[in-house]
Amino acid sequence: MFGRSLNHPVADKRGFAAATVGWVALIAFLLAMTVVVAALFGSFTVKGHSMEPTLLSGDRILLDPLHNDAIERFDLVQGVEPGPERFGGGAQVVKRVIGMPGDRVAIAGGEAPVVYVSPAGSGDVFRVVNPAWRTRVGTEVGMCCDRGGRYDRNASAGVWVTVPKDALWVLGDNWGGSTDSRAFGFLPVADVSGKAWLRLLPAGSFGGFDDGGAELVEVSGPVSGVEEP
């Protein structure tokens, strides 16, 4: 008698087709959800090199606009650059928060920048250490800050300045190639669209953000190269 065949080509094809349809549907659903979430929360495409190596030009990031009241030091925030449009104002920028409202900040020049922060309500002084700055110092190091939180080209030493209660003092991770508070001054909190939450694209870099290894290191003794205003 004839033996029963163990091959079921029709069933195999149907199973493969069903699995393919399932995967396509899942991918379509995930893409649709990404579009919906991006529309609800807001997304932003990075342009330029000011936040390298943390962010690269073309990266697509998802913003969290709901927790601007919970911004913390070293968060990445997206906002509108202050100042007249003819001088670059109005541009969308992403920077790292260094100075919080009420903090005192200063930059001492030299062969490498030294950024100081004295947190609001504290008499302590800390040096800001950001690993990204080590290889991206650039050739120009100026003293900071004038009364608006910007570089003071005529200063012979760094000068302490207080961040207004409704503003932030922000810097790029690419020290030698960033237009940030050293150029445009304090960033009003009202002009912050949100915190950077997730990197959506490129797909291989999908994920959240952290402080990038930045930290405050307490300074003991006199602060070199910084004067009172």
Secondary structure as UniProt FT lines:
FT   HELIX           9..41
FT   STRAND          43..45
FT   TURN            50..54
FT   TURN            57..58
FT   STRAND          60..64
FT   TURN            65..66
FT   HELIX           68..70
FT   TURN            73..74
FT   STRAND          76..80
FT   HELIX           85..87
FT   TURN            88..90
FT   STRAND          92..99
FT   TURN            101..102
FT   STRAND          104..108
FT   STRAND          114..118
FT   TURN            120..121
FT   STRAND          126..129
FT   HELIX           131..133
FT   TURN            134..135
FT   TURN            147..148
FT   TURN            153..154
FT   STRAND          158..159
FT   STRAND          161..162
FT   TURN            165..166
FT   STRAND          167..171
FT   HELIX           175..177
FT   HELIX           181..184
FT   STRAND          187..188
FT   HELIX           189..191
FT   STRAND          192..201
FT   HELIX           203..205
FT   STRAND          207..208
FT   TURN            212..213
FT   STRAND          215..218
FT   TURN            224..225
FT   STRAND          226..227
//
